[in-house]
Amino acid sequence: MKRNFRFLIFDFRLWAHVCLMGLLAACQRAPEPAPPGEPYSIDAALSTNSIHIGDPVRLEVRALHHTHERILFPDPARDRAIVVRRRTTDTQPINGDLAATTIVFDLTSFQVGQHLVPTGEVRFISADRDDVIRPLPETNLVVRSALTAEDEALRDIRPVMTWPAAFPRWIIALGLTAVLALIAAIAAHRFLSKPRTILQAAPPVPPDEEALRALRRLMGRQWIEQGHVEPFYVELSHIVRRYLEKRFHLRAPEQTTEEFIRETSISRVLSPEHRQLVQDFLTQADLVKFAQYRPSADDMNAAYAAAERLVMETRTHPGDSAS
């Protein structure tokens, strides 16, 4: 009787334990399996399955799902074993209600060995039903040492060196070169700074001689005989203006004819006769350059003679000042 009673107690305990486990399992919310025909697929691939420590490797995970669902990917980082450098996500519609989300992880590893990449589960989150969970495909990543021979024994440290060691010869050669360069620099400085009495710079050419030489070169080009009116007057005007600038310190090259005549009237560096001569000459040159005026050969010779006369009559004589 006692033995049967004990069996009844044991069966009651077993039945109660089974019922309790069933209740606990019913209370836990298990992930909803995908209904038949639902497009849930996950692919994961590494760019390479073997790297040296610290080398980059790329993990690409592609998941197929509904367009209205949000995808939650696990982080593959695991301390020094798997280090995530960058992560990019891209979702593209396929057709109808389907979309494909691709996540690219730029990874590396600082721990030698074999590691599982990736690990975890992908969760498909929707507002109108429970989440759908799918495991990630796992791939092995082998991380090798950067040493050329992993089994090679480490070499012992070098013994303590005595000081001073042998003096390098290249330092001696460098020192001698520096001394010779310093001696050469000192000698060149003394030679160049020594006063020169034999070589003397040529005296500057007086403005009138420079202008007369330029006038002769202009006449030698025979532009009057060839009918080159405009270049002749342009060059002749430049010679006269350059002469007046050097001879009387006037800003003749930068001024218009009207401005130049006004300045000579105020400064009185030219006599009224010479001022009128310059005004007539420059006015004729302006007509050629800007009004398409075409003087005859006689007019061109007269303009040349007027320029030569101006230089000869205003030239510097011995004992005169430069202005």
C-alpha positions in Angstrom: 0.0 0.0 0.0 2.8 2.4 0.9 4.6 1.4 -2.3 1.6 2.2 -4.5 1.2 5.5 -2.6 4.8 6.4 -3.4 4.3 5.7 -7.1 1.2 8.0 -7.1 3.2 10.8 -5.5 6.0 10.3 -8.1 3.5 10.4 -11.0 1.9 13.5 -9.6 5.2 15.3 -9.3 6.2 14.3 -12.9 2.8 15.5 -14.2 3.1 18.8 -12.3 6.6 19.3 -13.7 5.5 18.7 -17.3 2.6 21.1 -16.8 4.8 23.8 -15.4 7.3 23.5 -18.3 4.4 23.8 -20.7 3.1 26.9 -19.0 6.6 28.5 -19.1 7.0 27.7 -22.8 3.5 29.2 -23.5 4.4 32.4 -21.6 7.6 33.0 -23.6 6.9 34.8 -26.9 8.6 32.7 -29.6 9.5 34.4 -33.0 6.7 34.0 -35.5 7.8 31.7 -38.3 7.5 33.0 -41.8 4.2 32.1 -43.5 4.5 29.8 -46.5 5.6 31.7 -49.6 7.0 34.8 -47.6 10.2 36.1 -49.3 12.7 36.0 -46.4 16.2 35.0 -47.5 19.6 36.1 -46.2 23.0 35.8 -47.9 26.3 36.7 -46.4 29.7 36.6 -48.1 33.3 37.7 -47.2 35.6 39.2 -49.8 38.2 36.7 -48.6 38.4 34.0 -46.0 42.1 34.5 -45.1 43.9 37.6 -44.1 46.9 38.8 -42.2 46.4 40.5 -38.9 45.3 44.1 -39.5 44.4 43.6 -43.2 41.0 44.8 -44.5 38.2 42.4 -45.4 34.6 43.2 -46.6 31.5 41.4 -45.4 28.4 41.8 -47.6 25.0 40.8 -46.2 21.9 40.8 -48.4 18.3 40.3 -47.1 15.1 39.9 -49.2 11.9 41.2 -47.4 8.8 43.3 -47.8 9.2 47.0 -48.6 7.3 48.1 -45.5 9.5 46.1 -43.1 12.4 47.5 -41.2 15.6 45.3 -41.0 17.6 45.0 -37.8 21.1 43.6 -38.4 23.3 42.5 -35.5 26.7 44.2 -35.1 29.5 41.7 -36.0 32.1 43.5 -33.9 33.7 41.4 -31.2 36.5 43.1 -29.3 39.8 42.6 -31.1 38.7 39.5 -33.0 36.4 41.4 -35.4 36.7 45.2 -35.7 34.2 47.2 -37.7 35.8 50.2 -39.5 32.8 51.3 -41.6 29.2 50.3 -42.3 27.0 51.2 -45.3 23.3 50.3 -45.9 21.4 50.3 -49.2 17.8 49.3 -49.8 16.6 48.8 -53.4 13.0 47.8 -54.5 12.8 44.7 -56.6 9.3 44.5 -57.9 5.9 44.9 -56.3 6.1 44.6 -52.5 9.6 43.1 -52.4 12.9 44.9 -51.6 16.5 43.9 -51.0 18.6 45.5 -48.3 22.4 45.2 -48.6 24.7 46.0 -45.7 28.4 46.2 -46.3 30.8 46.0 -43.4 34.5 47.0 -43.7 36.2 44.7 -41.2 39.6 43.8 -39.9 41.0 41.7 -37.1 43.8 42.0 -34.6 43.6 38.6 -33.1 45.3 35.6 -34.8 43.0 32.5 -35.2 39.8 31.4 -36.8 36.6 33.5 -36.2 33.0 33.1 -37.2 31.7 36.1 -39.3 28.9 37.1 -38.9 27.1 35.8 -35.9 23.5 36.5 -34.6 20.1 36.8 -36.2 18.3 39.3 -38.5 15.0 40.7 -37.3 12.3 41.8 -39.8 10.2 44.3 -38.0 6.6 45.2 -39.2 3.9 47.3 -37.6 1.0 45.0 -38.4 2.4 41.7 -37.1 5.0 40.1 -34.9 8.7 40.2 -35.8 10.2 37.5 -38.1 13.7 36.3 -37.1 16.2 34.5 -39.4 19.7 33.3 -38.5 22.7 34.8 -40.3 24.8 32.4 -42.4 28.2 32.0 -40.7 31.5 32.1 -42.5 34.9 31.3 -41.2 37.6 34.0 -41.3 41.2 32.8 -40.8 43.5 35.5 -39.4 47.2 34.8 -39.8 50.3 36.5 -38.2 52.1 39.1 -40.2 55.4 37.4 -39.5 57.0 35.6 -42.4 57.6 32.4 -40.4 55.3 32.0 -37.4 57.3 29.0 -36.0 60.6 30.8 -36.2 62.2 31.3 -32.8 62.7 34.9 -31.6 66.3 36.1 -31.8 68.1 37.1 -28.7 68.8 40.7 -28.0 72.2 42.1 -29.0 74.9 42.5 -26.4 75.7 45.8 -24.9 78.0 47.9 -27.2 81.1 49.7 -26.0 81.4 53.4 -26.3 82.8 55.2 -28.1 82.4 53.0 -31.2 84.4 53.3 -34.4 84.0 56.8 -35.8 82.2 56.7 -39.2 84.3 57.8 -42.1 81.4 59.6 -43.8 81.3 62.0 -40.9 85.0 62.9 -41.4 84.4 63.4 -45.2 81.4 65.6 -44.5 83.3 67.7 -42.0 86.2 68.3 -44.5 83.7 69.2 -47.2 82.0 71.8 -44.9 85.4 73.3 -44.0 86.4 73.6 -47.7 83.1 75.2 -48.6 83.5 77.7 -45.8 87.0 78.7 -47.0 85.8 79.1 -50.5 82.9 81.3 -49.4 85.2 83.5 -47.4 87.6 83.9 -50.3 84.8 84.7 -52.7 83.4 87.3 -50.4 86.7 89.1 -50.0 87.3 89.0 -53.8 83.9 90.4 -54.6 84.0 93.1 -51.9 87.5 94.4 -52.9 87.3 97.8 -54.6 87.8 97.8 -58.3 89.9 100.5 -59.9 90.5 98.9 -63.3 86.9 98.0 -64.3 84.7 101.0 -64.4 81.1 101.3 -65.5 80.6 103.2 -68.7 79.0 106.6 -68.2 75.3 106.9 -69.1 74.5 108.0 -72.6 73.0 111.6 -72.6 69.3 111.8 -73.5 70.0 113.8 -76.6 72.6 111.3 -78.0 70.2 108.4 -77.3 67.4 110.2 -79.0 69.5 111.1 -82.1 70.7 107.5 -82.4 67.1 106.3 -82.3 66.1 108.8 -84.9 68.8 107.7 -87.3 67.8 104.0 -86.8 64.2 105.0 -87.6 65.2 106.8 -90.8 67.3 103.8 -91.8 64.3 101.5 -91.9 63.0 103.5 -94.9 59.4 103.5 -93.7 58.8 106.9 -95.4 59.8 105.5 -98.8 57.7 102.3 -98.2 54.6 104.2 -97.1 54.4 102.7 -93.6 52.8 105.8 -92.1 51.4 104.5 -88.8 54.4 102.5 -87.5 56.6 105.5 -88.5 54.6 108.0 -86.4 54.2 105.6 -83.5 58.0 105.1 -83.3 58.7 108.8 -83.8 56.3 109.8 -81.1 57.8 107.2 -78.7 61.4 108.6 -79.3 60.3 112.2 -78.7 58.3 111.4 -75.5 61.2 109.2 -74.2 63.6 112.1 -74.8 61.4 114.6 -73.0 61.0 112.3 -70.1 64.8 111.8 -69.6 65.8 115.4 -70.5 63.2 117.4 -68.5 61.8 114.7 -66.1 58.3 114.8 -67.6 55.8 112.0 -67.6 55.5 112.2 -71.3 55.1 108.5 -72.2 52.1 108.1 -69.8 50.3 111.3 -70.7 48.0 112.3 -73.5 48.9 115.1 -75.8 46.6 117.5 -74.1 47.9 116.6 -70.6 51.5 116.9 -71.7 51.0 120.4 -73.2 49.2 121.5 -70.1 52.1 120.2 -67.9 54.8 121.9 -70.0 52.9 125.2 -69.9 52.8 125.0 -66.1 56.4 123.9 -65.5 57.8 126.2 -68.2 60.6 123.7 -69.0 60.1 124.4 -72.7 60.1 127.7 -74.5 56.9 128.7 -76.2 58.4 128.0 -79.6 59.5 124.5 -78.6 56.2 123.9 -76.8 54.3 124.7 -80.1 56.7 122.5 -82.0 55.9 119.6 -79.8 52.2 120.3 -79.8 52.1 120.3 -83.7 54.1 117.2 -83.9 52.2 115.2 -81.3 48.8 116.3 -82.7 49.8 115.1 -86.2 50.9 111.7 -84.7 47.5 111.4 -82.9 45.6 112.1 -86.1 47.6 109.3 -87.8 47.0 106.8 -85.0 43.3 107.6 -84.1 41.8 109.5 -87.1 43.2 107.4 -90.0 45.0 110.5 -91.3 47.5 109.6 -94.1 50.1 112.4 -94.6 52.4 112.5 -97.6 56.0 111.6 -97.6 56.9 115.4 -97.4 54.8 115.7 -94.2 56.6 112.6 -92.8 60.0 114.1 -93.5 58.9 117.4 -92.0 57.8 115.6 -88.8 61.2 113.8 -88.6 63.0 117.1 -89.1 60.8 118.8 -86.4 61.7 116.0 -83.9 65.4 116.2 -84.8 65.3 120.0 -84.4 63.6 119.7 -81.0 66.3 117.4 -79.7 69.2 119.5 -81.1 67.8 122.8 -79.7 67.1 121.5 -76.3 70.1 119.2 -75.8 72.4 119.5 -72.8 75.6 121.5 -73.4 78.7 121.2 -71.3 78.3 123.1 -68.1 74.5 123.0 -68.2 72.3 121.3 -65.7 70.3 118.2 -66.6 66.9 120.1 -66.3 
